[in-house]
């Protein structure tokens, strides 16, 4: 009997799409019907069916044998840390080797559970994380959040875990949320859906958040003005401001609350706190280009503020990772270092400065930045990536 090209336990962990399952069973059913129509002996029909099924499974294993993929790594080629922690000053972006990206808000903590060529699973211990999974990848993604498990198809969504609550918001694609507190124990979420799961059973009954109705202007009623029990403007619940929504991590809702050109208009009259919040709303709602204006205002008009260096670092990452502006990113990384970047971010900034110069085609500047990195961090965590950026 011929041997399968790889262990069955390994092959079975690979994601199987609904389409592949249907194709397999359609083929089996077609062969089975054909055998039954031609044969008068059930024993031979059963044997033929079994042979076809075994052949199909063996073919499936062998066809997938050449597509073995290693564990997920960082885009730089380095290993993904076992525990990812959001930096103290601003969200931390973690670009991955398959084109996916994790963005951890300050204080967030994500622990790997399994990372192979077929599976990426992690536990969100606490905080808020934005997840962008590259569609069509080889891995099955899932996140444990205590009150629920989130299973991912190629998509863009956010997870937030607090002591008594888990919140899932989908911007694009599909996720499945499973858990004892989830209505019917499973919920399929698509673009625009928000699900909150509460530890309290009473709160769990109203876990689906409906989008607020659009405001409408109605004619005043002459009858209501004379009715002392009629609702007044003071009785109407006030919609949360974009600032409130941003503080809760509801960045897509905050962006919608601001409206068209709202970020640019607010940025023209905001202080540093609001400018940084506006930048977070823009980039974490999927509009990175709109984060540029508020960040530039912080850098250019508030250079004496300690947060200006972090704003320059954030701008550099947006330019390099989202906007494809490698030359501008190199300038912004240099500016962040010159403004006095907090110590935990300095090594990352110096390494990414090498990457920015390399991607901009400025070989001499890339080598000079690499020499500076290697002098300061001879055993740095980005040393392999720095060597690769200079040699490419």
C-alpha positions in Angstrom: 0.0 0.0 0.0 1.4 3.4 -1.0 2.3 5.8 1.8 0.7 9.2 2.2 3.3 11.9 1.5 3.1 13.5 5.0 1.6 12.6 8.4 -2.2 12.6 8.5 -2.3 14.5 11.7 -0.4 17.4 10.0 -2.5 17.4 6.9 -5.7 17.4 8.8 -4.8 20.6 10.6 -4.7 22.5 7.3 -7.7 24.6 6.5 -10.3 23.0 4.3 -12.6 25.3 2.5 -16.3 24.7 2.0 -15.7 24.6 -1.8 -13.1 21.8 -1.5 -15.4 19.8 0.7 -18.3 20.1 -1.8 -16.0 19.2 -4.7 -14.8 16.1 -2.9 -18.3 14.9 -2.0 -19.8 15.8 -5.4 -17.1 13.6 -7.0 -17.8 10.7 -4.6 -21.6 11.0 -5.0 -21.3 11.0 -8.8 -19.1 7.9 -8.8 -21.4 6.1 -6.3 -24.5 6.8 -8.4 -22.7 5.6 -11.6 -21.6 2.3 -9.9 -25.1 1.7 -8.6 -26.6 2.2 -12.0 -24.3 -0.3 -13.7 -24.0 -2.9 -11.0 -26.5 -5.4 -9.7 -24.3 -6.5 -6.8 -24.3 -4.1 -3.8 -21.0 -5.6 -2.5 -19.1 -4.5 -5.6 -20.8 -1.1 -5.5 -19.7 -0.5 -1.9 -16.2 -1.6 -2.7 -16.0 0.7 -5.7 -17.3 3.6 -3.5 -14.7 3.0 -0.9 -11.9 2.8 -3.4 -13.0 6.1 -4.9 -13.3 7.8 -1.5 -9.8 6.6 -0.5 -8.3 7.7 -3.8 -9.9 11.2 -3.4 -8.5 11.6 0.1 -5.0 10.4 -0.9 -5.1 12.7 -3.9 -6.1 15.6 -1.7 -3.2 14.9 0.7 -0.6 14.6 -2.1 -1.9 17.7 -3.9 -1.4 19.7 -0.8 2.0 18.2 0.1 4.0 20.6 -2.0 2.3 23.7 -0.4 3.8 23.3 3.1 4.3 26.7 4.7 6.3 27.5 7.8 5.2 29.4 10.9 4.0 32.9 10.6 6.8 35.5 11.0 7.1 39.2 11.1 7.3 41.1 7.8 11.0 41.7 8.6 11.6 37.9 8.7 12.1 37.8 12.5 10.1 35.4 14.7 6.8 36.7 16.1 7.2 37.3 19.8 5.5 34.8 22.1 3.7 37.6 23.9 2.9 40.8 22.0 2.3 43.9 24.2 1.0 47.3 23.1 3.5 50.1 23.7 2.8 52.6 26.4 2.5 55.7 24.3 0.6 54.7 21.1 -0.8 51.7 19.2 1.8 49.2 18.1 1.7 47.9 14.5 2.9 44.3 13.8 3.2 43.6 10.1 3.4 39.9 9.3 5.0 37.8 6.6 1.7 36.8 4.9 0.6 40.4 4.4 -1.6 40.4 7.5 -1.2 42.9 10.3 -2.0 43.2 14.1 -2.3 46.6 15.7 -2.2 46.6 19.5 -3.5 49.6 21.4 -1.6 50.7 24.5 -1.8 48.2 27.3 -3.1 45.3 25.0 -1.6 41.9 25.5 -1.7 39.1 22.9 -0.2 35.6 23.7 0.5 33.1 20.9 -1.2 29.7 21.4 -0.2 28.0 18.2 1.7 29.2 15.1 2.3 26.8 12.2 2.0 26.8 8.5 -1.7 25.9 8.9 -2.9 27.6 12.1 -2.4 30.9 13.9 -4.1 31.0 17.3 -3.7 33.6 20.0 -5.2 34.6 23.4 -6.2 38.3 23.9 -5.4 38.6 27.6 -6.6 42.2 27.8 -7.0 45.4 25.7 -7.9 46.3 22.2 -6.3 44.8 19.0 -7.1 45.5 15.3 -6.7 42.5 13.1 -6.2 42.6 9.3 -6.0 39.0 7.9 -4.8 38.7 4.3 -7.5 36.9 2.3 -6.7 33.6 0.7 -3.8 32.8 3.1 -2.9 29.2 4.1 -3.7 29.5 7.8 -6.8 29.1 9.9 -6.9 32.1 12.3 -8.6 32.2 15.7 -8.5 34.3 18.8 -9.5 33.3 22.3 -11.1 36.2 24.3 -12.3 34.5 27.5 -16.0 34.9 26.9 -15.8 34.0 23.2 -13.7 32.5 20.5 -13.4 34.4 17.2 -12.7 32.4 14.0 -11.5 34.4 11.1 -11.9 34.4 7.3 -9.9 37.0 5.3 -11.1 40.1 7.0 -10.5 43.4 8.9 -12.0 43.6 12.4 -11.2 44.7 16.0 -11.3 42.9 19.3 -11.5 44.5 22.7 -11.4 42.5 26.0 -12.3 44.1 29.3 -12.8 42.2 32.6 -16.5 41.8 32.1 -16.9 42.3 28.4 -15.7 41.3 24.9 -16.4 43.5 21.9 -16.0 42.4 18.2 -16.5 44.9 15.3 -16.1 43.9 11.7 -15.1 46.4 9.0 -14.7 43.9 6.1 -15.1 40.2 5.5 -16.6 37.6 7.9 -15.9 36.3 11.4 -17.6 33.6 13.5 -17.9 34.3 17.2 -18.6 31.2 19.4 -19.2 31.0 23.2 -21.7 30.2 25.9 -22.7 33.9 26.2 -23.2 34.3 22.4 -26.8 34.1 21.3 -27.4 30.5 20.0 -23.7 29.9 21.0 -22.5 31.2 17.6 -22.9 34.4 15.6 -21.8 35.2 12.1 -20.7 38.8 11.7 -20.2 40.6 8.5 -19.0 44.1 7.5 -20.6 46.8 9.8 -21.7 44.3 12.5 -20.7 44.8 16.2 -21.2 42.2 18.9 -20.7 42.7 22.6 -20.5 39.7 24.9 -21.0 40.4 28.6 -20.2 38.2 31.6 -23.6 39.1 33.1 -26.4 36.9 31.6 -28.8 39.8 31.8 -26.7 42.0 29.7 -25.9 39.2 27.2 -29.5 39.2 26.0 -28.9 42.6 24.3 -25.5 42.0 22.9 -26.1 43.0 19.3 -25.5 46.7 18.9 -27.6 48.3 16.2 -26.2 51.3 14.4 -27.8 54.6 15.6 -30.7 55.9 13.4 -29.8 58.9 11.3 -31.0 62.1 12.9 -34.1 63.6 11.3 -35.8 66.9 11.7 -39.5 66.8 12.5 -42.1 69.5 12.7 -43.0 70.5 16.3 -46.4 69.2 17.5 -48.8 71.8 18.8 -50.3 69.2 21.1 -47.0 68.1 22.7 -46.2 71.7 23.7 -49.1 71.7 26.1 -48.5 68.3 27.5 -46.4 68.4 30.6 -45.4 64.7 30.2 -44.3 65.1 26.6 -40.6 64.4 26.0 -38.3 67.4 25.7 -34.9 67.9 24.2 -33.4 67.4 27.6 -35.0 63.9 27.8 -33.5 62.7 24.5 -30.3 60.6 25.0 -27.3 62.5 23.7 -25.3 60.7 21.0 -21.7 60.0 22.1 -19.1 62.4 20.7 -16.3 61.2 18.5 -14.0 61.7 21.5 -16.1 59.4 23.6 -16.2 56.8 20.9 -12.4 57.0 20.3 -11.8 56.6 24.1 -13.8 53.4 24.0 -11.8 52.1 21.0 -14.8 52.4 18.6 -12.7 54.1 15.9 -15.0 53.3 13.0 -18.0 54.8 14.8 -15.9 57.8 15.7 -14.9 58.3 12.1 -18.5 58.1 11.0 -19.5 60.5 13.7 -17.0 63.1 12.4 -18.4 62.8 8.9 -16.9 63.7 5.5 -13.8 65.9 6.0 -14.5 65.9 9.7 -10.9 64.9 10.7 -9.4 67.7 8.6 -11.8 70.3 10.0 -11.3 69.2 13.6 -7.5 69.1 13.1 -7.5 72.8 12.1 -8.6 73.8 15.6 -7.5 71.0 18.0 -4.9 70.8 20.8 -2.3 68.0 20.9 -4.6 65.5 22.8 -7.3 65.8 20.1 -4.8 65.8 17.2 -3.4 62.5 18.4 -6.9 61.1 19.0 -7.9 62.2 15.5 -4.9 60.5 14.0 -5.9 57.3 15.8 -9.4 57.5 14.6 -8.2 57.9 11.0 -5.7 55.1 10.9 -7.5 52.6 13.1 -10.7 53.0 11.1 -8.9 52.2 7.8 -8.2 55.8 6.6 -4.4 56.2 7.1 -4.0 59.1 4.7 -6.3 61.2 6.8 -4.0 60.7 9.8 -1.2 62.7 8.2 -2.6 66.2 8.7 -3.2 66.0 12.5 0.2 64.3 13.0 2.0 66.9 11.0 0.3 69.6 13.1 1.6 68.0 16.3 5.2 67.8 14.8 5.3 71.2 13.3 3.4 73.3 15.8 4.1 71.5 19.0 7.7 70.4 18.7 8.4 71.2 22.3 5.7 68.7 23.5 7.2 65.3 24.4 4.6 63.6 22.2 5.8 65.2 19.0 8.5 62.6 18.6 5.9 59.8 19.0 3.7 61.6 16.4 6.7 61.7 14.0 7.3 57.9 14.6 3.6 57.2 13.9 3.6 59.3 10.8 6.7 57.4 9.5 5.1 54.0 10.0 2.0 55.2 8.2 4.1 56.5 5.3 6.1 53.3 5.0 3.5 50.6 5.8 0.3 52.1 4.4 1.1 54.9 1.9 4.2 53.6 0.2 6.1 56.8 0.8 9.5 55.3 1.7 11.5 58.6 1.3 9.0 60.6 3.4 9.1 57.8 6.0 12.9 58.0 6.2 12.6 61.8 6.9 9.9 61.2 9.6 11.9 58.4 11.4 15.0 60.8 11.4 12.8 63.6 12.8 11.3 61.3 15.5 14.9 60.4 16.7 15.9 64.1 16.6 12.9 65.1 18.7 13.8 62.7 21.5 11.8 59.5 20.9 11.1 57.5 24.1 13.7 54.8 24.8 11.5 51.8 24.1 10.9 53.0 20.5 14.4 54.0 19.6 15.7 50.6 18.4 12.6 50.1 16.3 12.9 53.6 14.8 16.6 53.1 13.9 15.9 49.7 12.3 13.0 50.9 10.3 15.1 53.9 9.2 17.3 51.4 7.5 14.3 49.8 5.9 12.9 53.1 4.7 16.2 54.2 3.1 16.5 50.8 1.4 13.0 50.8 0.0 13.5 54.4 -1.2 16.6 53.2 -3.2 19.0 55.3 -1.1 21.7 52.7 -0.6 24.4 54.9 1.0 21.9 56.3 3.5 20.7 52.7 4.3 24.2 51.5 4.9 25.0 54.5 7.1 21.8 53.9 9.1 22.7 50.2 9.4 26.2 50.9 10.7 24.6 53.2 13.3 22.1 50.5 14.3 24.8 47.8 14.6 27.0 50.0 16.7 24.2 50.8 19.1 22.6 47.3 19.1 25.3 44.7 18.2 22.9 41.9 19.3 19.7 43.8 18.5 16.4 42.0 17.8 16.2 43.5 14.3 19.8 42.7 13.4 18.9 40.0 10.8 16.4 42.3 9.1 18.8 45.2 9.0 21.4 43.0 7.3 18.9 41.9 4.8 17.7 45.4 4.0 21.2 46.5 3.3 22.1 43.4 1.2 18.9 43.4 -0.9 
